[in-house]
């Protein structure tokens, strides 16, 4: 059995995933069941593309339902650190090689509730900026081996 990891989510991201689960378990599941029944009524299932496609979609939906159940069960609503400190749930404005980037530091699942790009705290850049303050310059080793410097211009909590 695999160890389940805590997933840090904003309240908005949690609510959106919960909403998706409700839809998939209800309305969408019923729609797929109706498509399977209609295709089954057509007769020979071995050559029925609509039936095969609906069954495949049913499998994908059930897989996503299971994924959402696990994520929501292991979710923890994050409390972003105060302004000026980079942590899970921070909106970070940074300068990397003269290019300004605005990202959120946190779980990829936060992306459902924000328009910002999300950087994982486990990634090399995420680990480097975690705990930094506005004005700090940190560096990390990129996958290609190069050392890259990043200046934190601003950090504020994700609303």
BABA-824911 format. One record per atom (N, C-alpha, C): residue in three letters; x, y, z; atom name. Coordinates in steps of 0.1 Angstrom, whole numbers, always signed. Example, Ala and Ser with C-alpha at 12.3 -4.5 7.8 and 13.67 -1.06 7.14 Angstrom:
BEGIN
residu ALA, c1 +132, c2 -57, c3 +78, atome N;
residu ALA, c1 +123, c2 -45, c3 +78, atome CA;
residu ALA, c1 +132, c2 -33, c3 +78, atome C;
residu SER, c1 +128, c2 -22, c3 +71, atome N;
residu SER, c1 +137, c2 -11, c3 +71, atome CA;
residu SER, c1 +129, c2 +0, c3 +79, atome C;
//
This chain:
BEGIN
residu UNK, c1 +8, c2 -12, c3 +0, atome N;
residu UNK, c1 +0, c2 +0, c3 +0, atome CA;
residu UNK, c1 +9, c2 +12, c3 +0, atome C;
residu UNK, c1 +6, c2 +22, c3 -8, atome N;
residu UNK, c1 +14, c2 +34, c3 -9, atome CA;
residu UNK, c1 +10, c2 +44, c3 +2, atome C;
residu UNK, c1 +19, c2 +52, c3 +6, atome N;
residu UNK, c1 +17, c2 +62, c3 +16, atome CA;
residu UNK, c1 +10, c2 +74, c3 +9, atome C;
residu UNK, c1 -1, c2 +78, c3 +15, atome N;
residu UNK, c1 -8, c2 +90, c3 +9, atome CA;
residu UNK, c1 -2, c2 +103, c3 +15, atome C;
residu UNK, c1 +0, c2 +112, c3 +6, atome N;
residu UNK, c1 +7, c2 +125, c3 +9, atome CA;
residu UNK, c1 -4, c2 +136, c3 +12, atome C;
residu UNK, c1 -1, c2 +144, c3 +21, atome N;
residu UNK, c1 -10, c2 +155, c3 +24, atome CA;
residu UNK, c1 -9, c2 +165, c3 +12, atome C;
residu UNK, c1 -21, c2 +170, c3 +8, atome N;
residu UNK, c1 -22, c2 +179, c3 -3, atome CA;
residu UNK, c1 -27, c2 +192, c3 +2, atome C;
residu UNK, c1 -18, c2 +202, c3 +1, atome N;
residu UNK, c1 -22, c2 +216, c3 +6, atome CA;
residu UNK, c1 -30, c2 +223, c3 -5, atome C;
residu UNK, c1 -42, c2 +227, c3 -1, atome N;
residu UNK, c1 -51, c2 +234, c3 -10, atome CA;
residu UNK, c1 -56, c2 +247, c3 -4, atome C;
residu UNK, c1 -59, c2 +257, c3 -12, atome N;
residu UNK, c1 -66, c2 +268, c3 -7, atome CA;
residu UNK, c1 -81, c2 +264, c3 -6, atome C;
residu UNK, c1 -88, c2 +271, c3 +2, atome N;
residu UNK, c1 -102, c2 +268, c3 +4, atome CA;
residu UNK, c1 -110, c2 +268, c3 -10, atome C;
residu UNK, c1 -106, c2 +277, c3 -18, atome N;
residu UNK, c1 -113, c2 +278, c3 -32, atome CA;
residu UNK, c1 -109, c2 +266, c3 -40, atome C;
residu UNK, c1 -97, c2 +261, c3 -40, atome N;
residu UNK, c1 -93, c2 +249, c3 -47, atome CA;
residu UNK, c1 -100, c2 +237, c3 -42, atome C;
residu UNK, c1 -101, c2 +236, c3 -29, atome N;
residu UNK, c1 -108, c2 +225, c3 -22, atome CA;
residu UNK, c1 -123, c2 +225, c3 -27, atome C;
residu UNK, c1 -129, c2 +236, c3 -27, atome N;
residu UNK, c1 -143, c2 +237, c3 -30, atome CA;
residu UNK, c1 -145, c2 +233, c3 -45, atome C;
residu UNK, c1 -136, c2 +237, c3 -54, atome N;
residu UNK, c1 -137, c2 +234, c3 -68, atome CA;
residu UNK, c1 -135, c2 +219, c3 -71, atome C;
residu UNK, c1 -126, c2 +213, c3 -64, atome N;
residu UNK, c1 -124, c2 +198, c3 -65, atome CA;
residu UNK, c1 -136, c2 +191, c3 -59, atome C;
residu UNK, c1 -142, c2 +196, c3 -48, atome N;
residu UNK, c1 -154, c2 +190, c3 -43, atome CA;
residu UNK, c1 -166, c2 +191, c3 -52, atome C;
residu UNK, c1 -167, c2 +202, c3 -59, atome N;
residu UNK, c1 -177, c2 +205, c3 -69, atome CA;
residu UNK, c1 -176, c2 +195, c3 -80, atome C;
residu UNK, c1 -163, c2 +193, c3 -85, atome N;
residu UNK, c1 -161, c2 +184, c3 -96, atome CA;
residu UNK, c1 -165, c2 +170, c3 -92, atome C;
residu UNK, c1 -161, c2 +166, c3 -80, atome N;
residu UNK, c1 -165, c2 +152, c3 -75, atome CA;
residu UNK, c1 -180, c2 +150, c3 -75, atome C;
residu UNK, c1 -187, c2 +160, c3 -70, atome N;
residu UNK, c1 -202, c2 +159, c3 -70, atome CA;
residu UNK, c1 -207, c2 +157, c3 -84, atome C;
residu UNK, c1 -202, c2 +165, c3 -93, atome N;
residu UNK, c1 -207, c2 +164, c3 -107, atome CA;
residu UNK, c1 -204, c2 +151, c3 -113, atome C;
residu UNK, c1 -191, c2 +146, c3 -111, atome N;
residu UNK, c1 -187, c2 +133, c3 -117, atome CA;
residu UNK, c1 -195, c2 +121, c3 -111, atome C;
residu UNK, c1 -198, c2 +122, c3 -98, atome N;
residu UNK, c1 -205, c2 +111, c3 -91, atome CA;
residu UNK, c1 -220, c2 +111, c3 -94, atome C;
residu UNK, c1 -225, c2 +123, c3 -98, atome N;
residu UNK, c1 -239, c2 +124, c3 -101, atome CA;
residu UNK, c1 -243, c2 +125, c3 -116, atome C;
residu UNK, c1 -244, c2 +138, c3 -120, atome N;
residu UNK, c1 -249, c2 +141, c3 -134, atome CA;
residu UNK, c1 -240, c2 +134, c3 -145, atome C;
residu UNK, c1 -227, c2 +135, c3 -144, atome N;
residu UNK, c1 -219, c2 +129, c3 -154, atome CA;
residu UNK, c1 -219, c2 +114, c3 -154, atome C;
residu UNK, c1 -219, c2 +108, c3 -143, atome N;
residu UNK, c1 -220, c2 +93, c3 -142, atome CA;
residu UNK, c1 -233, c2 +88, c3 -148, atome C;
residu UNK, c1 -244, c2 +96, c3 -145, atome N;
residu UNK, c1 -257, c2 +92, c3 -151, atome CA;
residu UNK, c1 -257, c2 +93, c3 -166, atome C;
residu UNK, c1 -251, c2 +104, c3 -171, atome N;
residu UNK, c1 -250, c2 +106, c3 -185, atome CA;
residu UNK, c1 -243, c2 +95, c3 -192, atome C;
residu UNK, c1 -232, c2 +91, c3 -187, atome N;
residu UNK, c1 -224, c2 +80, c3 -192, atome CA;
residu UNK, c1 -232, c2 +67, c3 -192, atome C;
residu UNK, c1 -239, c2 +64, c3 -181, atome N;
residu UNK, c1 -247, c2 +52, c3 -180, atome CA;
residu UNK, c1 -258, c2 +52, c3 -190, atome C;
residu UNK, c1 -264, c2 +63, c3 -193, atome N;
residu UNK, c1 -274, c2 +64, c3 -204, atome CA;
residu UNK, c1 -268, c2 +61, c3 -217, atome C;
residu UNK, c1 -256, c2 +67, c3 -220, atome N;
residu UNK, c1 -250, c2 +64, c3 -233, atome CA;
residu UNK, c1 -247, c2 +49, c3 -235, atome C;
residu UNK, c1 -242, c2 +43, c3 -224, atome N;
residu UNK, c1 -239, c2 +28, c3 -224, atome CA;
residu UNK, c1 -252, c2 +21, c3 -227, atome C;
residu UNK, c1 -263, c2 +24, c3 -220, atome N;
residu UNK, c1 -276, c2 +17, c3 -222, atome CA;
residu UNK, c1 -281, c2 +19, c3 -236, atome C;
residu UNK, c1 -280, c2 +31, c3 -242, atome N;
residu UNK, c1 -284, c2 +34, c3 -255, atome CA;
residu UNK, c1 -276, c2 +26, c3 -266, atome C;
residu UNK, c1 -263, c2 +25, c3 -263, atome N;
residu UNK, c1 -254, c2 +17, c3 -272, atome CA;
residu UNK, c1 -257, c2 +3, c3 -271, atome C;
residu UNK, c1 -259, c2 -2, c3 -259, atome N;
residu UNK, c1 -262, c2 -16, c3 -257, atome CA;
residu UNK, c1 -275, c2 -20, c3 -264, atome C;
residu UNK, c1 -285, c2 -11, c3 -265, atome N;
residu UNK, c1 -298, c2 -14, c3 -271, atome CA;
residu UNK, c1 -296, c2 -15, c3 -286, atome C;
residu UNK, c1 -285, c2 -10, c3 -292, atome N;
residu UNK, c1 -283, c2 -11, c3 -306, atome CA;
residu UNK, c1 -279, c2 -25, c3 -311, atome C;
residu UNK, c1 -276, c2 -34, c3 -301, atome N;
residu UNK, c1 -273, c2 -48, c3 -305, atome CA;
residu UNK, c1 -258, c2 -52, c3 -303, atome C;
residu UNK, c1 -252, c2 -58, c3 -313, atome N;
residu UNK, c1 -239, c2 -64, c3 -313, atome CA;
residu UNK, c1 -229, c2 -54, c3 -306, atome C;
residu UNK, c1 -224, c2 -58, c3 -294, atome N;
residu UNK, c1 -215, c2 -49, c3 -287, atome CA;
residu UNK, c1 -201, c2 -50, c3 -292, atome C;
residu UNK, c1 -197, c2 -61, c3 -298, atome N;
residu UNK, c1 -183, c2 -63, c3 -303, atome CA;
residu UNK, c1 -179, c2 -53, c3 -314, atome C;
residu UNK, c1 -189, c2 -48, c3 -321, atome N;
residu UNK, c1 -185, c2 -39, c3 -332, atome CA;
residu UNK, c1 -192, c2 -25, c3 -330, atome C;
residu UNK, c1 -196, c2 -23, c3 -318, atome N;
residu UNK, c1 -203, c2 -10, c3 -315, atome CA;
residu UNK, c1 -193, c2 +0, c3 -309, atome C;
residu UNK, c1 -188, c2 +9, c3 -317, atome N;
residu UNK, c1 -179, c2 +19, c3 -313, atome CA;
residu UNK, c1 -184, c2 +28, c3 -302, atome C;
residu UNK, c1 -197, c2 +32, c3 -303, atome N;
residu UNK, c1 -203, c2 +40, c3 -293, atome CA;
residu UNK, c1 -203, c2 +34, c3 -279, atome C;
residu UNK, c1 -205, c2 +21, c3 -279, atome N;
residu UNK, c1 -205, c2 +14, c3 -266, atome CA;
residu UNK, c1 -191, c2 +13, c3 -261, atome C;
residu UNK, c1 -181, c2 +10, c3 -269, atome N;
residu UNK, c1 -167, c2 +9, c3 -265, atome CA;
residu UNK, c1 -163, c2 +23, c3 -259, atome C;
residu UNK, c1 -166, c2 +34, c3 -266, atome N;
residu UNK, c1 -162, c2 +47, c3 -262, atome CA;
residu UNK, c1 -168, c2 +51, c3 -249, atome C;
residu UNK, c1 -181, c2 +48, c3 -247, atome N;
residu UNK, c1 -188, c2 +51, c3 -235, atome CA;
residu UNK, c1 -182, c2 +43, c3 -223, atome C;
residu UNK, c1 -179, c2 +30, c3 -225, atome N;
residu UNK, c1 -173, c2 +22, c3 -215, atome CA;
residu UNK, c1 -159, c2 +28, c3 -211, atome C;
residu UNK, c1 -151, c2 +32, c3 -221, atome N;
residu UNK, c1 -138, c2 +38, c3 -218, atome CA;
residu UNK, c1 -140, c2 +51, c3 -210, atome C;
residu UNK, c1 -150, c2 +59, c3 -214, atome N;
residu UNK, c1 -152, c2 +72, c3 -207, atome CA;
residu UNK, c1 -157, c2 +69, c3 -193, atome C;
residu UNK, c1 -164, c2 +58, c3 -191, atome N;
residu UNK, c1 -169, c2 +54, c3 -178, atome CA;
residu UNK, c1 -156, c2 +51, c3 -169, atome C;
residu UNK, c1 -147, c2 +43, c3 -175, atome N;
residu UNK, c1 -135, c2 +40, c3 -167, atome CA;
residu UNK, c1 -127, c2 +52, c3 -163, atome C;
residu UNK, c1 -125, c2 +62, c3 -173, atome N;
residu UNK, c1 -118, c2 +74, c3 -170, atome CA;
residu UNK, c1 -125, c2 +82, c3 -159, atome C;
residu UNK, c1 -138, c2 +83, c3 -159, atome N;
residu UNK, c1 -146, c2 +90, c3 -149, atome CA;
residu UNK, c1 -144, c2 +84, c3 -136, atome C;
residu UNK, c1 -145, c2 +70, c3 -135, atome N;
residu UNK, c1 -144, c2 +64, c3 -122, atome CA;
residu UNK, c1 -130, c2 +65, c3 -116, atome C;
residu UNK, c1 -120, c2 +65, c3 -125, atome N;
residu UNK, c1 -106, c2 +68, c3 -121, atome CA;
residu UNK, c1 -104, c2 +82, c3 -115, atome C;
residu UNK, c1 -110, c2 +92, c3 -122, atome N;
residu UNK, c1 -110, c2 +106, c3 -117, atome CA;
residu UNK, c1 -117, c2 +107, c3 -104, atome C;
residu UNK, c1 -128, c2 +100, c3 -102, atome N;
residu UNK, c1 -136, c2 +100, c3 -90, atome CA;
residu UNK, c1 -127, c2 +95, c3 -78, atome C;
residu UNK, c1 -121, c2 +84, c3 -81, atome N;
residu UNK, c1 -112, c2 +78, c3 -70, atome CA;
residu UNK, c1 -100, c2 +88, c3 -67, atome C;
residu UNK, c1 -95, c2 +94, c3 -77, atome N;
residu UNK, c1 -84, c2 +104, c3 -75, atome CA;
residu UNK, c1 -89, c2 +116, c3 -67, atome C;
residu UNK, c1 -100, c2 +121, c3 -70, atome N;
residu UNK, c1 -106, c2 +132, c3 -62, atome CA;
residu UNK, c1 -109, c2 +128, c3 -48, atome C;
residu UNK, c1 -114, c2 +117, c3 -46, atome N;
residu UNK, c1 -117, c2 +112, c3 -32, atome CA;
residu UNK, c1 -105, c2 +112, c3 -24, atome C;
residu UNK, c1 -94, c2 +106, c3 -29, atome N;
residu UNK, c1 -81, c2 +105, c3 -22, atome CA;
residu UNK, c1 -76, c2 +119, c3 -19, atome C;
residu UNK, c1 -76, c2 +128, c3 -30, atome N;
residu UNK, c1 -71, c2 +142, c3 -28, atome CA;
residu UNK, c1 -78, c2 +149, c3 -17, atome C;
residu UNK, c1 -91, c2 +148, c3 -18, atome N;
residu UNK, c1 -100, c2 +156, c3 -8, atome CA;
residu UNK, c1 -98, c2 +150, c3 +6, atome C;
residu UNK, c1 -97, c2 +137, c3 +7, atome N;
residu UNK, c1 -95, c2 +130, c3 +20, atome CA;
residu UNK, c1 -81, c2 +135, c3 +26, atome C;
residu UNK, c1 -71, c2 +137, c3 +18, atome N;
residu UNK, c1 -58, c2 +140, c3 +23, atome CA;
residu UNK, c1 -55, c2 +155, c3 +22, atome C;
residu UNK, c1 -65, c2 +163, c3 +19, atome N;
residu UNK, c1 -63, c2 +177, c3 +17, atome CA;
residu UNK, c1 -62, c2 +184, c3 +31, atome C;
residu UNK, c1 -54, c2 +194, c3 +31, atome N;
residu UNK, c1 -53, c2 +203, c3 +42, atome CA;
residu UNK, c1 -54, c2 +217, c3 +37, atome C;
residu UNK, c1 -63, c2 +225, c3 +43, atome N;
residu UNK, c1 -64, c2 +239, c3 +38, atome CA;
residu UNK, c1 -52, c2 +247, c3 +43, atome C;
residu UNK, c1 -45, c2 +253, c3 +34, atome N;
residu UNK, c1 -32, c2 +259, c3 +38, atome CA;
residu UNK, c1 -35, c2 +274, c3 +42, atome C;
residu UNK, c1 -26, c2 +278, c3 +51, atome N;
residu UNK, c1 -27, c2 +292, c3 +55, atome CA;
residu UNK, c1 -13, c2 +298, c3 +51, atome C;
residu UNK, c1 -14, c2 +306, c3 +41, atome N;
residu UNK, c1 -3, c2 +312, c3 +35, atome CA;
residu UNK, c1 +5, c2 +321, c3 +45, atome C;
residu UNK, c1 +18, c2 +322, c3 +44, atome N;
residu UNK, c1 +26, c2 +330, c3 +53, atome CA;
residu UNK, c1 +23, c2 +345, c3 +51, atome C;
residu UNK, c1 +27, c2 +353, c3 +60, atome N;
residu UNK, c1 +24, c2 +368, c3 +59, atome CA;
residu UNK, c1 +32, c2 +373, c3 +47, atome C;
residu UNK, c1 +28, c2 +385, c3 +43, atome N;
residu UNK, c1 +34, c2 +392, c3 +32, atome CA;
residu UNK, c1 +49, c2 +393, c3 +34, atome C;
residu UNK, c1 +57, c2 +391, c3 +24, atome N;
residu UNK, c1 +71, c2 +393, c3 +25, atome CA;
residu UNK, c1 +79, c2 +380, c3 +27, atome C;
residu UNK, c1 +72, c2 +369, c3 +31, atome N;
residu UNK, c1 +78, c2 +356, c3 +33, atome CA;
residu UNK, c1 +72, c2 +346, c3 +23, atome C;
residu UNK, c1 +81, c2 +339, c3 +16, atome N;
residu UNK, c1 +77, c2 +329, c3 +7, atome CA;
residu UNK, c1 +74, c2 +316, c3 +14, atome C;
residu UNK, c1 +62, c2 +310, c3 +11, atome N;
residu UNK, c1 +58, c2 +297, c3 +17, atome CA;
residu UNK, c1 +47, c2 +291, c3 +8, atome C;
residu UNK, c1 +42, c2 +280, c3 +12, atome N;
residu UNK, c1 +31, c2 +274, c3 +6, atome CA;
residu UNK, c1 +19, c2 +284, c3 +5, atome C;
residu UNK, c1 +14, c2 +286, c3 -6, atome N;
residu UNK, c1 +2, c2 +295, c3 -8, atome CA;
residu UNK, c1 +6, c2 +310, c3 -10, atome C;
residu UNK, c1 +19, c2 +312, c3 -12, atome N;
residu UNK, c1 +24, c2 +326, c3 -15, atome CA;
residu UNK, c1 +23, c2 +329, c3 -30, atome C;
residu UNK, c1 +19, c2 +341, c3 -34, atome N;
residu UNK, c1 +20, c2 +346, c3 -47, atome CA;
residu UNK, c1 +34, c2 +353, c3 -47, atome C;
residu UNK, c1 +43, c2 +348, c3 -56, atome N;
residu UNK, c1 +57, c2 +353, c3 -56, atome CA;
residu UNK, c1 +60, c2 +360, c3 -69, atome C;
residu UNK, c1 +64, c2 +372, c3 -68, atome N;
residu UNK, c1 +69, c2 +379, c3 -79, atome CA;
residu UNK, c1 +85, c2 +378, c3 -78, atome C;
residu UNK, c1 +91, c2 +373, c3 -89, atome N;
residu UNK, c1 +105, c2 +371, c3 -89, atome CA;
residu UNK, c1 +111, c2 +375, c3 -102, atome C;
residu UNK, c1 +124, c2 +378, c3 -101, atome N;
residu UNK, c1 +132, c2 +382, c3 -113, atome CA;
residu UNK, c1 +142, c2 +370, c3 -115, atome C;
residu UNK, c1 +141, c2 +364, c3 -127, atome N;
residu UNK, c1 +150, c2 +354, c3 -131, atome CA;
residu UNK, c1 +156, c2 +357, c3 -144, atome C;
residu UNK, c1 +169, c2 +360, c3 -144, atome N;
residu UNK, c1 +176, c2 +364, c3 -156, atome CA;
residu UNK, c1 +170, c2 +376, c3 -163, atome C;
residu UNK, c1 +166, c2 +385, c3 -155, atome N;
residu UNK, c1 +160, c2 +397, c3 -161, atome CA;
residu UNK, c1 +146, c2 +396, c3 -165, atome C;
residu UNK, c1 +140, c2 +385, c3 -163, atome N;
residu UNK, c1 +126, c2 +382, c3 -167, atome CA;
residu UNK, c1 +117, c2 +381, c3 -154, atome C;
residu UNK, c1 +107, c2 +390, c3 -153, atome N;
residu UNK, c1 +98, c2 +389, c3 -141, atome CA;
residu UNK, c1 +88, c2 +378, c3 -143, atome C;
residu UNK, c1 +86, c2 +370, c3 -132, atome N;
residu UNK, c1 +76, c2 +360, c3 -132, atome CA;
residu UNK, c1 +68, c2 +361, c3 -120, atome C;
residu UNK, c1 +55, c2 +358, c3 -121, atome N;
residu UNK, c1 +46, c2 +358, c3 -110, atome CA;
residu UNK, c1 +40, c2 +344, c3 -109, atome C;
residu UNK, c1 +42, c2 +337, c3 -98, atome N;
residu UNK, c1 +38, c2 +323, c3 -96, atome CA;
residu UNK, c1 +32, c2 +321, c3 -82, atome C;
residu UNK, c1 +26, c2 +310, c3 -81, atome N;
residu UNK, c1 +21, c2 +306, c3 -67, atome CA;
residu UNK, c1 +29, c2 +294, c3 -63, atome C;
residu UNK, c1 +34, c2 +294, c3 -51, atome N;
residu UNK, c1 +41, c2 +282, c3 -46, atome CA;
residu UNK, c1 +32, c2 +273, c3 -39, atome C;
residu UNK, c1 +31, c2 +261, c3 -43, atome N;
residu UNK, c1 +21, c2 +251, c3 -37, atome CA;
residu UNK, c1 +18, c2 +240, c3 -46, atome C;
residu UNK, c1 +9, c2 +232, c3 -41, atome N;
residu UNK, c1 +5, c2 +219, c3 -48, atome CA;
residu UNK, c1 -1, c2 +223, c3 -62, atome C;
residu UNK, c1 +2, c2 +214, c3 -72, atome N;
residu UNK, c1 -4, c2 +216, c3 -85, atome CA;
residu UNK, c1 -19, c2 +217, c3 -85, atome C;
residu UNK, c1 -25, c2 +211, c3 -75, atome N;
residu UNK, c1 -40, c2 +211, c3 -74, atome CA;
residu UNK, c1 -46, c2 +225, c3 -71, atome C;
residu UNK, c1 -37, c2 +234, c3 -66, atome N;
residu UNK, c1 -42, c2 +248, c3 -64, atome CA;
residu UNK, c1 -45, c2 +254, c3 -78, atome C;
residu UNK, c1 -40, c2 +249, c3 -88, atome N;
residu UNK, c1 -41, c2 +255, c3 -102, atome CA;
residu UNK, c1 -56, c2 +256, c3 -106, atome C;
residu UNK, c1 -65, c2 +248, c3 -100, atome N;
residu UNK, c1 -79, c2 +248, c3 -104, atome CA;
residu UNK, c1 -86, c2 +261, c3 -99, atome C;
residu UNK, c1 -79, c2 +268, c3 -89, atome N;
residu UNK, c1 -85, c2 +280, c3 -83, atome CA;
residu UNK, c1 -77, c2 +293, c3 -86, atome C;
residu UNK, c1 -68, c2 +292, c3 -95, atome N;
residu UNK, c1 -60, c2 +304, c3 -97, atome CA;
residu UNK, c1 -56, c2 +305, c3 -112, atome C;
residu UNK, c1 -53, c2 +317, c3 -116, atome N;
residu UNK, c1 -48, c2 +319, c3 -130, atome CA;
residu UNK, c1 -33, c2 +319, c3 -131, atome C;
residu UNK, c1 -27, c2 +319, c3 -119, atome N;
residu UNK, c1 -12, c2 +319, c3 -119, atome CA;
residu UNK, c1 -6, c2 +306, c3 -122, atome C;
residu UNK, c1 +6, c2 +306, c3 -127, atome N;
residu UNK, c1 +13, c2 +293, c3 -128, atome CA;
residu UNK, c1 +17, c2 +289, c3 -114, atome C;
residu UNK, c1 +17, c2 +276, c3 -112, atome N;
residu UNK, c1 +20, c2 +270, c3 -99, atome CA;
residu UNK, c1 +33, c2 +263, c3 -99, atome C;
residu UNK, c1 +42, c2 +266, c3 -89, atome N;
residu UNK, c1 +54, c2 +259, c3 -87, atome CA;
residu UNK, c1 +54, c2 +250, c3 -75, atome C;
residu UNK, c1 +58, c2 +238, c3 -76, atome N;
residu UNK, c1 +58, c2 +229, c3 -65, atome CA;
residu UNK, c1 +69, c2 +232, c3 -55, atome C;
residu UNK, c1 +67, c2 +231, c3 -42, atome N;
residu UNK, c1 +77, c2 +234, c3 -33, atome CA;
residu UNK, c1 +88, c2 +223, c3 -33, atome C;
residu UNK, c1 +85, c2 +211, c3 -39, atome N;
residu UNK, c1 +95, c2 +201, c3 -41, atome CA;
residu UNK, c1 +104, c2 +202, c3 -53, atome C;
residu UNK, c1 +100, c2 +212, c3 -62, atome N;
residu UNK, c1 +108, c2 +214, c3 -74, atome CA;
residu UNK, c1 +121, c2 +221, c3 -70, atome C;
residu UNK, c1 +132, c2 +221, c3 -78, atome N;
residu UNK, c1 +144, c2 +228, c3 -75, atome CA;
residu UNK, c1 +142, c2 +243, c3 -72, atome C;
residu UNK, c1 +134, c2 +250, c3 -80, atome N;
residu UNK, c1 +132, c2 +264, c3 -78, atome CA;
residu UNK, c1 +123, c2 +266, c3 -66, atome C;
residu UNK, c1 +113, c2 +258, c3 -64, atome N;
residu UNK, c1 +104, c2 +259, c3 -53, atome CA;
residu UNK, c1 +111, c2 +257, c3 -40, atome C;
residu UNK, c1 +120, c2 +247, c3 -39, atome N;
residu UNK, c1 +128, c2 +245, c3 -27, atome CA;
residu UNK, c1 +137, c2 +257, c3 -24, atome C;
residu UNK, c1 +142, c2 +263, c3 -35, atome N;
residu UNK, c1 +152, c2 +274, c3 -33, atome CA;
residu UNK, c1 +145, c2 +286, c3 -28, atome C;
residu UNK, c1 +133, c2 +289, c3 -32, atome N;
residu UNK, c1 +126, c2 +301, c3 -28, atome CA;
residu UNK, c1 +118, c2 +300, c3 -15, atome C;
residu UNK, c1 +115, c2 +287, c3 -11, atome N;
residu UNK, c1 +108, c2 +285, c3 +1, atome CA;
residu UNK, c1 +115, c2 +291, c3 +13, atome C;
residu UNK, c1 +108, c2 +299, c3 +21, atome N;
residu UNK, c1 +114, c2 +305, c3 +32, atome CA;
residu UNK, c1 +122, c2 +318, c3 +30, atome C;
residu UNK, c1 +123, c2 +322, c3 +17, atome N;
residu UNK, c1 +130, c2 +334, c3 +13, atome CA;
residu UNK, c1 +121, c2 +346, c3 +16, atome C;
residu UNK, c1 +127, c2 +358, c3 +17, atome N;
residu UNK, c1 +119, c2 +370, c3 +20, atome CA;
residu UNK, c1 +120, c2 +380, c3 +8, atome C;
residu UNK, c1 +111, c2 +389, c3 +7, atome N;
residu UNK, c1 +112, c2 +399, c3 -4, atome CA;
residu UNK, c1 +126, c2 +406, c3 -3, atome C;
residu UNK, c1 +132, c2 +407, c3 -15, atome N;
residu UNK, c1 +145, c2 +413, c3 -16, atome CA;
residu UNK, c1 +156, c2 +403, c3 -16, atome C;
residu UNK, c1 +154, c2 +391, c3 -11, atome N;
residu UNK, c1 +164, c2 +380, c3 -11, atome CA;
residu UNK, c1 +168, c2 +376, c3 -25, atome C;
residu UNK, c1 +180, c2 +372, c3 -27, atome N;
residu UNK, c1 +184, c2 +365, c3 -39, atome CA;
residu UNK, c1 +189, c2 +351, c3 -36, atome C;
residu UNK, c1 +183, c2 +341, c3 -42, atome N;
residu UNK, c1 +186, c2 +327, c3 -39, atome CA;
residu UNK, c1 +190, c2 +321, c3 -52, atome C;
residu UNK, c1 +197, c2 +309, c3 -51, atome N;
residu UNK, c1 +200, c2 +302, c3 -64, atome CA;
residu UNK, c1 +197, c2 +288, c3 -62, atome C;
residu UNK, c1 +196, c2 +281, c3 -74, atome N;
residu UNK, c1 +193, c2 +267, c3 -74, atome CA;
residu UNK, c1 +199, c2 +261, c3 -86, atome C;
residu UNK, c1 +201, c2 +248, c3 -86, atome N;
residu UNK, c1 +207, c2 +241, c3 -97, atome CA;
residu UNK, c1 +196, c2 +236, c3 -106, atome C;
residu UNK, c1 +196, c2 +240, c3 -118, atome N;
residu UNK, c1 +186, c2 +236, c3 -128, atome CA;
residu UNK, c1 +189, c2 +221, c3 -132, atome C;
residu UNK, c1 +179, c2 +214, c3 -138, atome N;
residu UNK, c1 +182, c2 +200, c3 -142, atome CA;
residu UNK, c1 +194, c2 +199, c3 -152, atome C;
residu UNK, c1 +197, c2 +209, c3 -159, atome N;
residu UNK, c1 +208, c2 +208, c3 -168, atome CA;
residu UNK, c1 +222, c2 +211, c3 -161, atome C;
residu UNK, c1 +221, c2 +213, c3 -148, atome N;
residu UNK, c1 +233, c2 +215, c3 -140, atome CA;
residu UNK, c1 +237, c2 +230, c3 -138, atome C;
residu UNK, c1 +231, c2 +239, c3 -146, atome N;
residu UNK, c1 +234, c2 +253, c3 -144, atome CA;
residu UNK, c1 +229, c2 +259, c3 -131, atome C;
residu UNK, c1 +237, c2 +268, c3 -125, atome N;
residu UNK, c1 +233, c2 +275, c3 -113, atome CA;
residu UNK, c1 +225, c2 +287, c3 -118, atome C;
residu UNK, c1 +212, c2 +288, c3 -112, atome N;
residu UNK, c1 +204, c2 +300, c3 -116, atome CA;
residu UNK, c1 +200, c2 +308, c3 -104, atome C;
residu UNK, c1 +202, c2 +321, c3 -105, atome N;
residu UNK, c1 +199, c2 +330, c3 -94, atome CA;
residu UNK, c1 +185, c2 +336, c3 -96, atome C;
residu UNK, c1 +178, c2 +338, c3 -85, atome N;
residu UNK, c1 +164, c2 +343, c3 -86, atome CA;
residu UNK, c1 +163, c2 +354, c3 -75, atome C;
residu UNK, c1 +158, c2 +365, c3 -78, atome N;
residu UNK, c1 +156, c2 +376, c3 -68, atome CA;
residu UNK, c1 +141, c2 +377, c3 -65, atome C;
residu UNK, c1 +138, c2 +376, c3 -52, atome N;
residu UNK, c1 +124, c2 +377, c3 -48, atome CA;
residu UNK, c1 +120, c2 +392, c3 -47, atome C;
residu UNK, c1 +111, c2 +396, c3 -56, atome N;
residu UNK, c1 +107, c2 +410, c3 -56, atome CA;
residu UNK, c1 +95, c2 +412, c3 -46, atome C;
residu UNK, c1 +86, c2 +402, c3 -45, atome N;
residu UNK, c1 +75, c2 +404, c3 -36, atome CA;
residu UNK, c1 +69, c2 +390, c3 -33, atome C;
residu UNK, c1 +63, c2 +389, c3 -21, atome N;
residu UNK, c1 +56, c2 +377, c3 -18, atome CA;
residu UNK, c1 +44, c2 +381, c3 -9, atome C;
residu UNK, c1 +33, c2 +376, c3 -13, atome N;
residu UNK, c1 +20, c2 +379, c3 -6, atome CA;
residu UNK, c1 +11, c2 +367, c3 -6, atome C;
residu UNK, c1 +2, c2 +366, c3 +4, atome N;
residu UNK, c1 -6, c2 +354, c3 +5, atome CA;
residu UNK, c1 -16, c2 +353, c3 -7, atome C;
residu UNK, c1 -18, c2 +341, c3 -12, atome N;
residu UNK, c1 -28, c2 +339, c3 -22, atome CA;
residu UNK, c1 -42, c2 +341, c3 -15, atome C;
residu UNK, c1 -51, c2 +349, c3 -21, atome N;
residu UNK, c1 -64, c2 +351, c3 -15, atome CA;
residu UNK, c1 -73, c2 +339, c3 -18, atome C;
//
